Amino acid sequence: MSDKKVRSDGRYQASIYLGNGEYKYIYARSRKELDDKVLDAKMQLNKGIDIKPELDSFGEWAEQWLSIKQYSVSWKRYTAYKGNIQMMAPLSPYSLDKLRPIDFQQLFFRLYTEGVAIQTINACKCAAKQVYDLAISNRVTDFNPITAVKLPKDTAPADNDRRALTDEEMKWIIDTPHRMQCAAMIMIFAGLRKGELLALQWQNVDLQHKTITVRQTVYQGKGGSAIKAGGKSSNAARVVDIPQILADHLTGIERTSLFVCPNTHGDMMSESAWKRAWDSYLCDLNLKYGDFPPGYTPPKSKFAPQKIPFVIPRITAHWLRHTYITLLYKSGVDVLTAKEQADHADISTTLEIYTHLDKQYKRRQIDKLDEYMRYEKAAT
């Protein structure tokens, strides 16, 4: 039930009784606007949405979201999230229900014109969406303005940020011995994340049944690398079925450490040790398979004093994991199984990749038809 009156400043006011002696006050510049706002408030109440926290700001809910992320992601990831929220500071004082898509739209375009990296702007948008999702799940609001925000055309993540290896690049990995070859093979054919790989121990590898059980992962905390139970999306262990090519590769590796991919001393590999070893691996691949400029003869050793041009793509751990999901798709593995094997927290992530691959490979099939028709036309 609501009580309406005209204030001394000319504005219209209504109060809605919420129970327990609490009221919700609504203000408007006209009777019609007031009636519309009252109706909207009552509809939200009927949905079970808490309409009391009118003063709850975007910044306050962003802090709530960060406090949850602090204990569910690595320190490195948390620091990145915190930076994303800080970049949206101009919107922090405003109530959640007062911010519109255009407010975020204008902020993101301003960041873009100021030269902020396109990946960073996209990360800000994702963070803002999750803040609103948290508020919606707590029945503070029922509208997420971020879903309607359009970024500049080239702010979408580049395909190269999540592309799969080509067949030729996969052959490089399979055919080139190096102490990081094992890590690359596991990421390609089991889809483990880098943190899961660094924490992987031989006791969790069952070559007889061709499985890898992911029980823990490495994350970067304030004091450096640390191990926590479970994978990225949950605390429960997951069992990944591996193909014969990976089982054969792991069978041939000498077990000199508890860890499957240790450092040179047999201990768990640190972030800096990983970077050095991975750079060394890429240098070997570059020297062996690089398409160097005409007339240039590369030295036989990567330790040559002269600088060797880096001409192959700089393969990343993320590329290898995306290759694994692509292999699942090409093998006909259904999306639910792929989600469990890849340990995606939300099936929408797997569906997005599968949908992208659908478009990519269907286009290739049509290209084959075009090629066939050109051949037929030339033959007649």
Salt bridges, closest charged atoms under 4 A:
ASP9 OD1 - ARG7 NE 3.40
ASP9 OD2 - ARG11 NE 3.03
GLU22 OE1 - LYS52 NZ 3.32
GLU33 OE1 - ARG29 NE 3.66
GLU33 OE2 - LYS37 NZ 3.55
ASP35 OD1 - LYS4 NZ 2.54
ASP36 OD2 - LYS32 NZ 3.11
GLU54 OE1 - LYS24 NZ 3.75
GLU54 OE2 - LYS98 NZ 3.61
ASP97 OD1 - LYS98 NZ 3.80
ASP103 OD1 - ARG100 NH2 3.41
GLU114 OE2 - ARG110 NH1 2.89
ASP133 OD2 - LYS129 NZ 2.91
ASP142 OD2 - LYS47 NZ 3.20
GLU169 OE2 - ARG163 NH2 2.97
ASP175 OD2 - LYS171 NZ 2.71
GLU196 OE2 - ARG193 NH1 2.86
GLU196 OE2 - ARG238 NH1 2.91
ASP206 OD2 - HIS209 ND1 2.81
GLU271 OE2 - LYS194 NZ 2.75
ASP279 OD2 - LYS275 NZ 3.08
ASP284 OD2 - HIS178 NE2 3.98
ASP284 OD1 - LYS302 NZ 3.03
GLU340 OE2 - LYS339 NZ 3.35
ASP343 OD2 - ARG193 NH1 3.16
ASP343 OD2 - ARG238 NH1 3.44
GLU352 OE2 - ARG162 NH1 3.41
ASP367 OD1 - ARG363 NH2 3.09
ASP370 OD2 - ARG363 NH2 3.63
